[in-house]
C-alpha cells in the first residue's frame, strides 16, 4: 500500500493542516510542474530531438554498419542534449522517483 494511502487511512481529521490535501505540501509538486508552452517545448525536445539526431547520424554513414553506429551515436547525443535542454526549460522542476 502506498504511503499516502496508509496516511489517509490513519487520518484523524483537521484537513486544513494536512499536507495530503494542500497544493504546496511535501507530497505534492504541482507548484514545480511545467505547463503550457514550456511543457509543449519540453515534450517536443524529448521526443523529436533524439529522433532527428539519430536520423542525421545514420545518414552520415556509407556502409550499413556505419549507418547503425551513426544512428546510435546520434540517438545518444540527442538524448543527452534533450536532457540538458529540458533542465533549462524547467529550472524549478525536480525529478520524482
Buried (B, 14 or more C-beta within 10 A) or exposed (E): EEEEEEEEEEEEEEEEEBEBEBEEEEEBBEEEEBEEEBEEBBEEBBEEBBEEBBBBBBEEBEEEEEBEBBBEBBBBBBBEBBBEBBEEBBEEBEEEE
